[in-house]
């Protein structure tokens, strides 16, 4: 067992134990190793920390050389949100694709294989799955990260995912409690509200979390959302009514409660991360996640000292901090003894097979039979109608079908078009509007067949306008929807992938080029 540095007293060690900080670089910095020796018990990994599986394994070994029971956490949902494959796109479809297939054994097998790969790299805590019911079609942050808008479907797949992941020896962290699906605001930017009655919350939002608890989820992540029916004054992460009264008391959950990133504006912009962290632990949280944007020793020391000062001032009961630290250590003990169950052997291409099954393909009414669609044999022009990136997904992860079509049809040409980038000033199409983006795509395509790739067309009027322009001039355009397919299918061929993972793009490209037959409607 790890021996902690003798200079740190029990209170200081407990304050360090409840922190889950991130850091920069692909090797552990000296400050992080030093804090592990003083009581820090877990770290969070992000895309910036990962270059390859071998490098990640070396990094986690470096951490364990300092503290052998360290919890190494990661935000690896598969699908759109990937850290293991942040630069290439995920080998696994995300939740929405799995929900579209609705085969719980497939979901369990995918989660097991993803967990097996994490465990092989030394990761033992995954901030997944998302148990949010995507009941608001305008939700800007959940979308395809949810299994779907149906409560029972979300519940059964959440349970299957938890079971599969933990059978690989990796603790699941079910999120975002009490449910982030009915929001129209991204908590990375500001504080979302869910204004529905308590009975709706109980029947809809809480049902997947009950299923996760029944499946034995080892951790639950809180959401930075205000739910007035439960607590009109405090966001869930800072609410004793929600974390202790509801999650622990009414739902009977006894595992680790982890906060979402405390540097997110929903908390940091109102409370600050130090005060927010004290309030979160007092409310019932056991681990403070910080490090998506703040990843240095100064931040860790500020939070440690804030927790210690709060205990000494009588604002945070010492017993509550000690209980939180004990829960972190208990999860570390479980992770140290959990092995990978051999009962599921899905094979190396389980992700691609799942992505293929998730496709919904619709042919134009004029084509009486699916086989009437002629697969592409000449390199097309791929017009990616690109929305502003979701912060949780990140803009460094590639998406689309262009790379896969270039592989299958060398000579394929691609371009990116956006009318929303005038908000960020990063795109040459800024301010042109949807119709202008469509005209620009037509001009760039020339005589080539067009493959238009969209993401959540129903949420972006400019995207729908661009498609109107493309289809009016070129009705033979193929449309690939890689978000939630709420808009009506259109185009000579419409392929809904239910996510933008690399394997989703591969599955769509196989249909476009005839490597896979057309099934679906």
BELNORKA-V192905 format. One record per run of one state. SS is the DSSP state (~ for helix, > for strand, _ for the rest). FROM is the first residue (numbers start at 1). LEN is the number of residues. If there is no record, write none. Layout:
ss = (SS & SS)
from = (FROM & FROM)
len = (LEN & LEN)
This chain:
ss = (_ & ~ & _ & > & _ & ~ & _ & > & _ & ~ & _ & ~ & _ & > & _ & > & _ & > & _ & ~ & _ & ~ & _ & > & _ & > & _ & ~ & _ & ~ & _ & > & _ & > & _ & ~ & _ & ~ & _ & > & _ & > & _ & ~ & _ & ~ & _ & > & _ & ~ & _ & ~ & _ & > & _ & ~ & _ & ~ & _ & ~ & _ & > & _ & ~ & _ & > & _ & ~ & _ & > & _ & ~ & _ & ~ & _ & > & _ & ~ & _ & ~ & _ & > & _ & > & _ & ~ & _)
from = (1 & 10 & 18 & 19 & 22 & 30 & 39 & 42 & 46 & 47 & 50 & 53 & 67 & 71 & 75 & 78 & 79 & 81 & 82 & 95 & 102 & 104 & 121 & 125 & 127 & 130 & 131 & 143 & 146 & 151 & 167 & 171 & 178 & 192 & 194 & 198 & 204 & 205 & 215 & 219 & 223 & 225 & 227 & 236 & 239 & 240 & 251 & 256 & 259 & 265 & 269 & 273 & 284 & 287 & 291 & 297 & 313 & 318 & 338 & 350 & 359 & 360 & 364 & 370 & 373 & 381 & 386 & 402 & 409 & 413 & 418 & 421 & 424 & 433 & 446 & 450 & 455 & 457 & 460 & 461 & 474 & 478 & 482 & 493 & 497 & 502 & 513)
len = (9 & 8 & 1 & 3 & 8 & 9 & 3 & 4 & 1 & 3 & 3 & 14 & 4 & 4 & 3 & 1 & 2 & 1 & 13 & 7 & 2 & 17 & 4 & 2 & 3 & 1 & 12 & 3 & 5 & 16 & 4 & 7 & 14 & 2 & 4 & 6 & 1 & 10 & 4 & 4 & 2 & 2 & 9 & 3 & 1 & 11 & 5 & 3 & 6 & 4 & 4 & 11 & 3 & 4 & 6 & 16 & 5 & 20 & 12 & 9 & 1 & 4 & 6 & 3 & 8 & 5 & 16 & 7 & 4 & 5 & 3 & 3 & 9 & 13 & 4 & 5 & 2 & 3 & 1 & 13 & 4 & 4 & 11 & 4 & 5 & 11 & 9)
